[in-house]
């Protein structure tokens, strides 16, 4: 049980250091990072296709 508690402490410390707090803001972490990454990919893909067509 002591090993499990140590692992939980490590997880809590890493979460506090990153500041994401998935327990309190689970939806914001996945909801904010997810769409931004997908939108960035879409935005990067569109100009790449246009530039290739122009070339």
C-alpha positions in Angstrom: 0.0 0.0 0.0 2.9 2.3 0.7 4.2 1.9 -2.9 0.7 2.8 -4.3 0.6 5.9 -2.1 4.0 6.9 -3.4 2.8 6.5 -7.0 -0.3 8.6 -6.2 1.9 11.3 -4.7 4.1 11.4 -7.8 1.1 11.7 -10.0 -0.4 14.5 -7.9 3.0 16.3 -7.9 3.4 16.1 -11.6 -0.2 17.3 -12.2 0.4 20.2 -9.8 3.6 21.1 -11.6 2.0 21.1 -15.0 -1.0 23.0 -13.7 -3.5 21.1 -15.8 -5.5 19.7 -12.9 -7.4 17.0 -14.9 -9.5 16.1 -11.8 -10.9 19.6 -11.5 -10.8 20.6 -15.1 -10.9 17.4 -17.0 -13.0 18.7 -19.9 -10.9 21.9 -20.4 -7.6 20.0 -20.7 -8.9 17.6 -23.4 -11.3 20.2 -24.9 -8.9 23.0 -25.1 -5.8 21.1 -26.3 -7.7 18.7 -28.6 -9.4 21.2 -30.9 -6.4 23.6 -31.0 -4.2 20.8 -32.2 -6.7 19.6 -34.8 -7.3 23.2 -36.0 -3.6 23.9 -36.2 -3.2 20.8 -38.3 -6.1 21.8 -40.6 -4.7 25.3 -40.9 -1.2 24.0 -41.8 -2.6 21.5 -44.3 -4.7 24.0 -46.3 -1.8 26.4 -47.1 0.5 23.5 -47.9 -2.0 22.2 -50.4 -2.4 25.7 -51.9 1.3 26.3 -52.1 1.8 22.9 -53.8 -0.9 23.7 -56.4 0.7 27.2 -57.0 4.1 25.6 -57.5 
